[in-house]
Amino acid sequence: MKSLLFASLFVATSAFAQTQSWTLDASHSSINFAVDHLVISETVGKFDKYDVEAKADKPDFTDAKFNVVIQTASINTADEKRDAHLKNADFFNVEKHPTITFVGKSFTKQKNGTYKVNGTLTMNGVSKDIVLDGKLNGIVKDPWGGTRAGLKISGKVDRYDYGLKYNSALETGGLAIGKEVRITANIELVKKS
């Protein structure tokens, strides 16, 4: 009786475990961010080195789980001096915290066809659960016999929540660097055979 119960539980839990792996096509992907500067404008940047792995069996990705690992030292705002400052202890402290990670726990389809992406973001040694907006752009067969999925994930985080509080006040009021960081990730995944 016990063995029958164990077997039933194993089958039930296995039915919910994703078996299909997807890997990143970095040459067709990007992770970008934007932050307000001096209240009147916006500074944009990206990370050049990162990896994304996903597990999903369903064609609408509603069972998807994600692991994203970003190399903080790869930050690129097209300004070497600013990038060097972003890498030091005022911001990302890349020697102590070489990665930013996001563990996506659910990819929930909404009534309008968009998704809510729930997961844990760890940055600067601080982990917080966040909700991002997602879109599944589609799944296609590529010309080389593979299968690819295109995703867009976007959202906002408060950098102060992660201890990234470097700033200076303006004489006219406001802060030199915005607290809100807007993230946009365009991810192309390749289905593992």
Secondary structure as UniProt FT lines:
FT   HELIX           2..14
FT   TURN            15..16
FT   STRAND          21..24
FT   HELIX           26..28
FT   STRAND          30..37
FT   TURN            38..40
FT   STRAND          41..47
FT   STRAND          50..55
FT   TURN            59..60
FT   TURN            62..63
FT   STRAND          65..71
FT   HELIX           72..74
FT   STRAND          75..76
FT   HELIX           80..87
FT   TURN            89..92
FT   TURN            94..96
FT   STRAND          99..109
FT   TURN            111..112
FT   STRAND          115..123
FT   TURN            124..125
FT   STRAND          126..141
FT   TURN            143..144
FT   STRAND          147..158
FT   HELIX           159..162
FT   TURN            171..172
FT   STRAND          177..191
//
